[in-house]
Amino acid sequence: MTKESGIDSHGLKLAERHYQDYTCSALESKAQGKKVIGYLCALVPLELIAAAGLVPIRIKSDPRQPITRADTLMETIICPQIRGCFDMAVKGKYDFLDGLVLPHACDSICRPYDVWKYTLNLPYSHFVNMPHGTDDSSQKFYREILGTFRKSLSGFVGNDISDSSLSEAVRLYNENRAAVRELFALRRSQPPLISGMEISKLLIALMGLPVAQSSRLVREVISEVKQRKVNSPRLPRVMIIGAQMDDATFVDLVEKSGAHVVTDALCPGLREYSADVPVTLDPLDGIAERYLRGVKCARTYEEKNGSYSDYLDQRFGFIRRAIEEFKVEGVILHVFRYCDPFGFEVPAMRSYIEASGVPVLYLENEYSMLDASQLETRVQAFIEMIR
C-alpha cells in the first residue's frame, strides 16, 4: 500500500512509537505524580478508574517472546495470552504500577487473581465480580458490584468519585469509541485507506494511553488517512475473529500472505469499540448496561429467545453485519489453546458464518509467533482459495 507523497504522517508515526514503546505514556504520567492502574480485559469499566483521577493501562503480553518465569508461578493449562501478560509483569515490565484491576471475565483471568495479587504485591488491587448472565437480576447485581468498585477506588485515592466526574469520564470514553468507529469506516473502500496492520498497531497503542490523549491520536490518524490516495492491487478482504490480540504480528502475517484485513471482532477492535455507555441519570446504570450487555464476548451467557436461528443472530449478528459492511470475503477464526469460552463458540459461530456463504479458516495455537511457519502456510492456502 502506498500513499500520496507530501502528506504529514505524524499520527501514524506517533502510534508506531507508542506501539513499540508501549509503557512510555504511563511512565510519563507516573513521573507527573499520577497513579497508574494496570488491568486485564476489555470488560474492566475504565470510566470508574479515570473518574477517580487514575491512569489505566492494559497489561499486554508479547507472543514473540517465550513464557518463562510465569510458568513457575501459574498453571500452564490456562490461556497463553494471560500467562504471557503475567510473564511480562513478573519480569518487571510493569513495576511502575500502583494497582491492579481484574474482572470476572473467564477462569483464566479470575482464578489466578490471588497469584497476581500476592506476586505483584501492589498498593491497590481489586476484583470486579462481573456476572456471566445478562438478565435483569444480573444487571442489578452488577450495578451493586460497580458501586463497590467505586467505593474501593474512592478509598484508594482518598476522595469520593462524584456523579459529575463519572459522567465526564463516560463522555470522554464515548467520544473515543466514536472516533475509532470513524477510523474503522475508512476500511470500507476498495482498497481500504488504512491497512489492518496500521489499525492493529494503533489500537494496541491506545490501550496504554489516557483517554483524552488516545482520542487526539485517533483524530490525527483519521485526518492523515483521509488525505491518502491508495494504490494497491485487488486483494481478498479478510476479517479476523478471536479474543484479545495485543500484538500486530499475526495481522501482519495475514496481510503479507496477500490479503487486506478490513475488519475484526477482536480486543482491542470492533468488539470493544462498537457499544457506547448509554447516558443515564445515574452513570453507574449506563456503565453496567454497556459492559454487561453491549460488549459481545464469548464469556457472557445470553438467554435463548425465539428459534435457534434467532439465538445465533442475537449472539453473532454483529459479525454478520461487519461482514456485509466491509464486504468480507473470508474469515479467520483465531482461538488460543485453553481458551474455553471462545473454543466453545467455534462450532456455532463457524456454521453461522459459513451459512452466509463466507468461508472460514479455523486456527488454534499457543499465541506464540516464535514459529509462525505453520500458521503462515495455512493462511496462505486459505487466501489462495478465496482469491
Protein Blocks (a to p, Z undefined) as FASTA:
>chain_A
ZZdehiacklmmmmmmmmmmmmlmmmmmmmnopacdddehjkbcfklmmmnopacddddd
dfkbccfklmmmbcfkbcfklmmmmmmmmnopmmmpgbdcdddfbfmlmmmmmmmmmmno
pabdcdddddfbfbfklmmmmmmmmmmmmmmmmmmnopacdfklmmmmmmmmmmmmmmmm
mmmmmmmpccdfbdfklmmmmmmmmmmpcfklmmmmmmmmmmmmmmpccddddddddddd
ddddfbfklmmmmmmnopacfbdcddedjklmmpccdddfblmlmmmmmmmmmpccfkbc
cddehjfklmmmmmmmmmmmmmmmnopabdcddddehilklmmmmmmmmmmmmmnopacd
ddddehiakbmmlmmmmmmmmmmmmZZ
